[in-house]
Amino acid sequence: MCVQLFVPDKGFVRVYPMKATRHFVSALRLFAKDVGTPEVLVADSHPMQKKQEVKEFCNKIGTKLRLLEGSTQ
């Protein structure tokens, strides 16, 4: 089991439990539904966060996806 953390610039944190990292898109959908559509999503370079499905979802909801360089914090 793992979790996905979303840390908006509004001063709170959202935590979504996942059974596997492949459920990232589901967590992102729940976040967008619960909190609202973010203007920008800054994600690390994990393969699940770079998938085409994530890019398409962000494009669909009008969120700009920015990926951090690999091996950076």
C-alpha positions in Angstrom: 0.0 0.0 0.0 1.2 3.6 -0.7 -0.3 7.1 -0.6 -0.4 10.0 -3.0 0.1 13.4 -1.3 -1.2 16.6 -2.9 0.2 19.8 -1.4 -1.6 22.8 -2.9 -0.4 26.4 -2.1 -3.6 27.0 -0.1 -2.1 25.7 3.2 -3.4 22.2 3.4 -2.5 18.6 2.4 -4.6 15.9 0.8 -3.7 12.3 1.2 -5.1 9.5 -1.0 -4.3 5.9 -0.1 -3.5 3.7 -3.1 -3.0 -0.1 -3.4 -0.3 0.5 -6.0 1.4 3.4 -7.8 -0.6 2.6 -10.9 -3.6 4.2 -9.2 -2.1 7.7 -9.4 -4.6 8.8 -12.1 -7.5 7.7 -9.8 -6.0 9.7 -6.9 -5.5 12.7 -9.2 -9.2 12.5 -10.4 -10.4 12.4 -6.8 -8.2 15.4 -5.9 -9.6 17.4 -8.8 -13.1 16.4 -7.8 -12.7 17.0 -4.0 -10.7 20.3 -4.2 -11.1 21.6 -7.7 -9.0 21.8 -10.8 -5.4 23.0 -10.1 -3.9 25.5 -12.5 -0.6 23.7 -12.5 0.4 20.2 -11.3 4.1 19.9 -10.5 5.0 16.2 -10.3 8.3 14.3 -9.9 9.5 12.2 -12.8 8.0 8.9 -11.6 6.9 6.8 -14.6 3.2 6.8 -13.4 3.1 10.5 -13.2 4.5 10.8 -16.8 2.0 8.4 -18.4 -0.1 9.5 -21.4 -3.3 9.0 -19.4 -2.1 11.6 -16.8 -1.2 14.1 -19.6 -4.6 13.6 -21.3 -6.5 14.0 -18.0 -4.6 17.2 -17.2 -5.2 18.5 -20.7 -8.9 17.6 -20.4 -9.4 19.5 -17.1 -7.2 22.5 -18.2 -4.3 21.8 -15.8 -0.8 22.4 -16.9 1.5 19.4 -16.1 5.1 20.3 -15.1 7.5 17.5 -14.4 10.6 17.9 -12.3 13.9 16.7 -13.7 14.9 13.2 -12.9 17.0 12.7 -9.7 15.9 16.1 -8.3 14.0 16.8 -5.1 
